Amino acid sequence: MSSLEEARELVANDDRRDFEFAERGFIATRKDPVIPRDTAEGNAYDLSAYEFLDGDAADTVNPSLWRHARILTKHGLFKVMDRIYQVRGFDTSTVTFIDAGEGWIVVDPLTSVEAARAAFELVTEHLGEKPVLSVIYSHSHADHYGGVGGVTTPEEVAAGKVSIIAPLGFLEEAVSENIIAGPAMLRRARYQFGLTLDHGPCGETTCGLGPRPSMGQISLIAPTVDVTHTGQEITVGNVKMVFQLTPGTEAPAEMNFYLPEFRAVFMAENANLCMHNLLPARGALVRDSKAWADYLTESIRLFAVKSDVMFAAHGIPRFGTEEIVDFLMKHRDAYKFLHDQTIRLMNTGLTPTEIAEVLKLPDVLAKQWYNRGYYGTVSHNSKAIYQRYIGWYDGNPANLNPLPPEPAGERYVEAMGGMDAVLKLAAEAEGKGELRWAATLLNHAVFADAENEQAREQLASVYTKLGFESEAGTWRNMYLTGAQELTDGVAELMPAAPNADVLMAMTAPMLLDIAAVRTNPDKASAANFSINIELTDRKETHLVTVANGVLIHETGVVDKSAGATVKLAWMELVLTLLAGMPVSQFKETIVIEGDAALYETLTGMIEAPTPNFNIVTP
């Protein structure tokens, strides 16, 4: 049975339980489906974008993904249980409102200020006006804190009216993740989330974890209360919460919590409506599948066995102790199976691609909807586990120093008898349904000659068919974005504007690390100097040394023999080092002692990354 036939059979035998959970407690949704942006043209979100999912699956969407997307995109205000409410479908993530008596505890306030504000307005409209007492960030990814400015303000937090609760290490991880490799990750995120695709049966059909992320303004307010250990209790209003730290699972800083009075457990992003990814397609540090499984075991013992309701940061709640325990056990077992069997096969000599080809979850796990590969997949996750333990190299010397795609493509095409022969072979493979082989052939053809329109069109056709078949929302988006760029070229999007909240939360060593990875080596190799940097508003000193083509920085060090000492405020450092603003624009405020030209030499060797680089073409 093919994977597509298996998906059709599963959908045909669906017990509709997830649909019932998704619809339970619905109160209302927003009257105007469009949530406009505050500071730019366009919409932050459009709730009507997924209306095409009403009815039976289109032939151009895997029926399993279609079913899944219908559940993920049900939008509005839902009553989970007495005093616990969620707004779902306003973003890729879900925001929870817990009634704490005199006000609300807001859990994971979405990606953008606009989406979070719209959710809060919907709550206020139907449940009455109450202040926010506390905001909880369950973990350090932007879709779980970026909208905080839509439910509270820095002034309210500074005045002690609102607390911000987060796991230990949250701020460092929230600021540092994606910064060093941010430009590459953002470019690849276009593929993972289908950001340039139209919503629709021939385009983006969710990312598999949730709807497309909202595209508004991102905010960040620093935590005021750290959760430092499992078992820590915090009371807000009349609600007591018991926390479980789960670092290194879905995020480097993450936590679940239990509400004893409610017999309810919040599972953050550690338990989802799908298999999660251990290595996002956009890129990240490889996550620890064994730790993930072990923390789920702990969650079951600590909380699930005494819970009647489970809710989370994505997806839908689950109800009933037996249902919750069974869900968490089988969800845990999927991650543990992946870990253990990948290692077993690795230790028999199988390579990542070979493991991915043969590893399958047992039916008892694979046929659970919440273990299906809508976001992460068995194929990608097994490769991530291999990489975590022994790296990218599969041990075969042929792969130790392979040719780059362009010369490899040219030689493959030549060896197969030229471009016409390759295109013919690819067409025959496509006709037989051998789409992976056709994609391999045509990828070589495009990298051998990117101007060959027939090669590009054939490869776009193959990617489109692969996308339409994919059960994973991420795979669908990546195939269809590849097809789009082959036919239409790369969309010249503006690089993401620096977020003021994140910039203010960043440390100087983080900023200087960014400067180091953006340093032009030719310019740096021609220089040899050191500069003292004194941040006047932060009362910090840093020594920057450039030699041998490398930028080195040290904190709390002053070198009296340095060529210059630069005294400036934090934002002046940001704007001159990373934003490309000339030092001369700040001549009234930046004070330079010594050789003033050295700081301009430093800023001149730091270059902006390329946000729209090619992926499917040379």
C-alpha positions, 0 to 999 in steps of 0.5 A: 500500500502506498503512503497516499493509499494509507492516508486515504484509508486512515481518513475513511476510518477516522472516528472524528474524535479530534474534530469533536475536541476541536469544536468543543466549547466554541463561543464565537469568533472575530466578526471581521476576519482581517486583522490589520498590521499596526505599522505597515501595509497589509494584514497581520492575519486573515481568518478567512484564508483557509475557508477553502478547506470546507468540504472534501479534500482537493485532489491536489492535497494529501487527504490526511493533511487536508483533514489535519488542516481543517482541525488546525484552522478552526478559529475563535474563542473556546471554553476549555473548561470552567475558567480556562479559555483559548483563542485558536486559529489566530496564529500558528500558535494558541493563546490561553486565558486563565481566569485568576479571579481579579484578572487573567493569566495569559499563556503564550501570547502568539507571534504578533502584537496585532494577533494577540490584541485581537485575541484579547479583544475577543475574550473581553467582548464575550467574557467581560473586561478584566486586567491581565495579572500575569503573562506566561512564556512557556518557551523561547520561540517567538510565536509564544512571546512575540505578541506580549505587547498586545496584552500588556505594556512594559510600563504595567510590568515595570509598575508591578501590575503584571508579572512575566513568568518564564523558564530559567534561561528564557531571555538568553535563548529567546534573544540568541536563537536564530540570531547568528544564523538568522538570515539563512534561517529566515530565507529557509523559513520561507520554504518551511512555512510557505510564506510566499505561497498563496493559501489554497488547494494548490498552495499553502495548506498550513505548516502542519503544526498550525496555520501560517504565522501572523505577520505583524509586529513582534514584541518582547518584555523581559521576564520578572519571575524565573521558574528554576526547578521542577515542582516550583509553585507560583500563585497568581490571583487565586490560581496555583500553578506547579511547574515542570522544567523541560530544557532541551526538548522542543526549545532550549528553555521550556516548561509545562505546568499543572493546575491542581484546582482545575485538574488540568495540565498545560503541555507547552509544545512538548505534546502536539497534534502531530509529530514535531521536528527534531531539526526544523527545515529552516535550521536550528540546533538538533533537539534531544529526542531521548530527553523529550521522551524522558520529560514526557514520562515525567509529565505523565507521572507528575501530572497526567494521571491526575488530570481531566483536561490537557491543553497546549500551545498548539493544536487542541485540548484533550479530555479525560484522564485515560485519554490524556495518559494514552495520548502522552504515552503513545506520543512519548513512545514515538519519540523514544522509538525514533531515538532507540531504533535510529541508534540501533540501525546506526550501530549496524552501519546504516547511513542517514539516508538508509535509516530514513528509508527503512525506519517506520513507526509500529502501526500502534504508534503510526496510526495515531493522528498525533504521531503523523508526520505533518510537521516533523517526519520520521525521515527527517527526525531519524537523520537529525538523531544521526546528526546529533550523535555522529554528525553529517558525515556517513563514513563513506570516503566518497562523501568526505569531500564531494563536488559542489552542486554546479560542477557535479551537475555539469559532470552528471549531465555530461556522463548521462549523454547530455542535457536532452538525454537527461530531460528524456530520462527525467520525463520517463521517470516522472511518467512512471511515478518515480518522482524522487528519481526525476527530481534528482535527475532534473536538479543536476540538469538545473545546476548544470544549466540554470538557463535551460527553461525546459529543465526548470519547468520539468523540475517545477512540475515534479516538485509540484506533484511531490508537494501535492502528495506530501502528508507533511505540511512542511514538505508540501510548502518546501516542494511548492516554494521550490517550484514557485522559485523555478518558474517565477524566480526568487521574491526580492523580499526586504530583510526583516527589520531589527526588532527594537525589543529584541535589540534592547534585550540583546547583550553586547557579546551577542551583538559582537558575535553577529559582527564577527560572522559578518566580517569580510575576511579580505578587509579584516586580513588587511587590518591589525588593530584593537579598540576599546568600546565603552557603552555609556548607558550600560556602563560596560567595557569591551575590547575588540581586536581584529587580526589574522582576518578574525574579529575577537571580543572580550568583555570587561577588558580595557587595553591601554595600548589600543588604537582607539577608545570609542564611547557611545550608547547601546543603540549607537553601537547597534546602528553603526555596526549592524545597520550600516549607518555612518559614524559621521551621523553621530559625531555629536554623541559618539566620542572617540579618543585616539585614532578615530579612523579605526572605528570606521575601519571596523564598521566598514568591514562588517557587511550585511548578509544576502537575504534572497539567495538562491536555493533551487538554482545555482 
